[in-house]
Amino acid sequence: MRQIAYLVLILLMIGACKQPEPKVISKLTDEQLAHLMLDLQFSEATLPEFSRERQDSLKKLYFRQFASVYKLSEAEIKEEVQNLEDDPDKLKMILERVKFLADSLR
Protein backbone atom coordinates (compact mmCIF):
# COMPACT_ATOMS: atom_id res chain seq x y z
CA MET A 1 0.00 0.00 0.00
CA ARG A 2 2.83 2.36 0.90
CA GLN A 3 4.54 1.64 -2.44
CA ILE A 4 1.42 2.67 -4.35
CA ALA A 5 1.24 5.92 -2.37
CA TYR A 6 4.91 6.65 -3.20
CA LEU A 7 4.32 5.85 -6.87
CA VAL A 8 1.32 8.19 -7.04
CA LEU A 9 3.32 10.90 -5.26
CA ILE A 10 6.22 10.53 -7.68
CA LEU A 11 3.89 10.68 -10.69
CA LEU A 12 2.25 13.83 -9.33
CA MET A 13 5.65 15.44 -8.81
CA ILE A 14 6.76 14.58 -12.34
CA GLY A 15 3.56 16.09 -13.75
CA ALA A 16 4.05 19.26 -11.70
CA CYS A 17 7.60 19.72 -12.96
CA LYS A 18 6.65 20.36 -16.60
CA GLN A 19 8.57 23.22 -18.10
CA PRO A 20 6.34 26.05 -19.32
CA GLU A 21 6.53 26.69 -23.02
CA PRO A 22 8.85 29.59 -23.71
CA LYS A 23 7.16 32.79 -24.88
CA VAL A 24 7.86 33.59 -28.49
CA ILE A 25 9.58 36.94 -28.86
CA SER A 26 8.03 39.00 -31.60
CA LYS A 27 10.16 40.88 -34.09
CA LEU A 28 7.61 43.69 -34.01
CA THR A 29 6.41 45.86 -31.16
CA ASP A 30 2.79 45.57 -30.06
CA GLU A 31 2.01 48.83 -31.85
CA GLN A 32 3.63 47.56 -35.06
CA LEU A 33 1.68 44.30 -34.74
CA ALA A 34 -1.55 46.27 -34.41
CA HIS A 35 -0.74 48.28 -37.53
CA LEU A 36 0.25 45.11 -39.40
CA MET A 37 -3.01 43.41 -38.44
CA LEU A 38 -4.96 46.49 -39.55
CA ASP A 39 -3.08 46.54 -42.87
CA LEU A 40 -3.76 42.83 -43.37
CA GLN A 41 -7.47 43.32 -42.65
CA PHE A 42 -7.73 46.23 -45.06
CA SER A 43 -5.88 44.32 -47.78
CA GLU A 44 -8.15 41.28 -47.32
CA ALA A 45 -11.23 43.51 -47.46
CA THR A 46 -10.26 44.85 -50.89
CA LEU A 47 -9.74 41.46 -52.53
CA PRO A 48 -13.27 40.03 -53.01
CA GLU A 49 -14.18 42.51 -55.74
CA PHE A 50 -11.39 41.16 -57.99
CA SER A 51 -11.00 37.96 -59.98
CA ARG A 52 -8.90 35.11 -58.52
CA GLU A 53 -5.95 35.94 -60.75
CA ARG A 54 -6.02 39.58 -59.72
CA GLN A 55 -6.40 38.61 -56.05
CA ASP A 56 -3.23 36.52 -56.25
CA SER A 57 -1.34 39.38 -57.88
CA LEU A 58 -2.64 41.90 -55.36
CA LYS A 59 -1.69 39.66 -52.43
CA LYS A 60 1.87 39.51 -53.75
CA LEU A 61 1.94 43.30 -54.09
CA TYR A 62 0.51 43.77 -50.60
CA PHE A 63 3.09 41.48 -49.05
CA ARG A 64 5.89 43.25 -50.90
CA GLN A 65 4.64 46.53 -49.48
CA PHE A 66 4.28 45.04 -45.98
CA ALA A 67 7.81 43.63 -46.23
CA SER A 68 9.09 47.08 -47.11
CA VAL A 69 7.18 48.84 -44.32
CA TYR A 70 7.80 46.32 -41.55
CA LYS A 71 11.26 45.18 -42.69
CA LEU A 72 10.20 41.50 -42.66
CA SER A 73 9.87 38.86 -45.36
CA GLU A 74 6.48 37.40 -46.25
CA ALA A 75 7.37 34.25 -44.29
CA GLU A 76 8.34 36.33 -41.26
CA ILE A 77 5.07 38.28 -41.46
CA LYS A 78 3.08 35.06 -41.58
CA GLU A 79 5.12 33.74 -38.65
CA GLU A 80 4.36 36.89 -36.64
CA VAL A 81 0.64 36.46 -37.31
CA GLN A 82 0.79 32.76 -36.39
CA ASN A 83 2.66 33.53 -33.15
CA LEU A 84 0.04 36.13 -32.33
CA GLU A 85 -2.77 33.64 -32.98
CA ASP A 86 -1.03 31.17 -30.65
CA ASP A 87 -1.12 33.70 -27.78
CA PRO A 88 -4.82 34.45 -27.11
CA ASP A 89 -4.18 37.11 -24.44
CA LYS A 90 -1.84 39.09 -26.67
CA LEU A 91 -4.12 38.59 -29.68
CA LYS A 92 -7.05 40.05 -27.75
CA MET A 93 -4.97 43.07 -26.71
CA ILE A 94 -3.69 43.65 -30.26
CA LEU A 95 -7.17 43.32 -31.79
CA GLU A 96 -8.53 45.85 -29.32
CA ARG A 97 -5.81 48.24 -30.51
CA VAL A 98 -6.67 47.42 -34.14
CA LYS A 99 -10.31 48.28 -33.46
CA PHE A 100 -9.26 51.59 -31.90
CA LEU A 101 -7.02 52.38 -34.89
CA ALA A 102 -9.78 51.49 -37.37
CA ASP A 103 -12.33 53.59 -35.48
CA SER A 104 -9.95 56.53 -35.48
CA LEU A 105 -9.81 56.44 -39.30
CA ARG A 106 -13.49 57.20 -39.69
C-alpha positions in Angstrom: 0.0 0.0 0.0 2.8 2.4 0.9 4.5 1.6 -2.4 1.4 2.7 -4.3 1.2 5.9 -2.4 4.9 6.7 -3.2 4.3 5.9 -6.9 1.3 8.2 -7.0 3.3 10.9 -5.3 6.2 10.5 -7.7 3.9 10.7 -10.7 2.2 13.8 -9.3 5.7 15.4 -8.8 6.8 14.6 -12.3 3.6 16.1 -13.8 4.0 19.3 -11.7 7.6 19.7 -13.0 6.7 20.4 -16.6 8.6 23.2 -18.1 6.3 26.1 -19.3 6.5 26.7 -23.0 8.9 29.6 -23.7 7.2 32.8 -24.9 7.9 33.6 -28.5 9.6 36.9 -28.9 8.0 39.0 -31.6 10.2 40.9 -34.1 7.6 43.7 -34.0 6.4 45.9 -31.2 2.8 45.6 -30.1 2.0 48.8 -31.9 3.6 47.6 -35.1 1.7 44.3 -34.7 -1.6 46.3 -34.4 -0.7 48.3 -37.5 0.2 45.1 -39.4 -3.0 43.4 -38.4 -5.0 46.5 -39.6 -3.1 46.5 -42.9 -3.8 42.8 -43.4 -7.5 43.3 -42.7 -7.7 46.2 -45.1 -5.9 44.3 -47.8 -8.1 41.3 -47.3 -11.2 43.5 -47.5 -10.3 44.8 -50.9 -9.7 41.5 -52.5 -13.3 40.0 -53.0 -14.2 42.5 -55.7 -11.4 41.2 -58.0 -11.0 38.0 -60.0 -8.9 35.1 -58.5 -6.0 35.9 -60.7 -6.0 39.6 -59.7 -6.4 38.6 -56.1 -3.2 36.5 -56.2 -1.3 39.4 -57.9 -2.6 41.9 -55.4 -1.7 39.7 -52.4 1.9 39.5 -53.8 1.9 43.3 -54.1 0.5 43.8 -50.6 3.1 41.5 -49.0 5.9 43.2 -50.9 4.6 46.5 -49.5 4.3 45.0 -46.0 7.8 43.6 -46.2 9.1 47.1 -47.1 7.2 48.8 -44.3 7.8 46.3 -41.5 11.3 45.2 -42.7 10.2 41.5 -42.7 9.9 38.9 -45.4 6.5 37.4 -46.3 7.4 34.3 -44.3 8.3 36.3 -41.3 5.1 38.3 -41.5 3.1 35.1 -41.6 5.1 33.7 -38.6 4.4 36.9 -36.6 0.6 36.5 -37.3 0.8 32.8 -36.4 2.7 33.5 -33.2 0.0 36.1 -32.3 -2.8 33.6 -33.0 -1.0 31.2 -30.6 -1.1 33.7 -27.8 -4.8 34.5 -27.1 -4.2 37.1 -24.4 -1.8 39.1 -26.7 -4.1 38.6 -29.7 -7.0 40.1 -27.8 -5.0 43.1 -26.7 -3.7 43.6 -30.3 -7.2 43.3 -31.8 -8.5 45.9 -29.3 -5.8 48.2 -30.5 -6.7 47.4 -34.1 -10.3 48.3 -33.5 -9.3 51.6 -31.9 -7.0 52.4 -34.9 -9.8 51.5 -37.4 -12.3 53.6 -35.5 -10.0 56.5 -35.5 -9.8 56.4 -39.3 -13.5 57.2 -39.7 
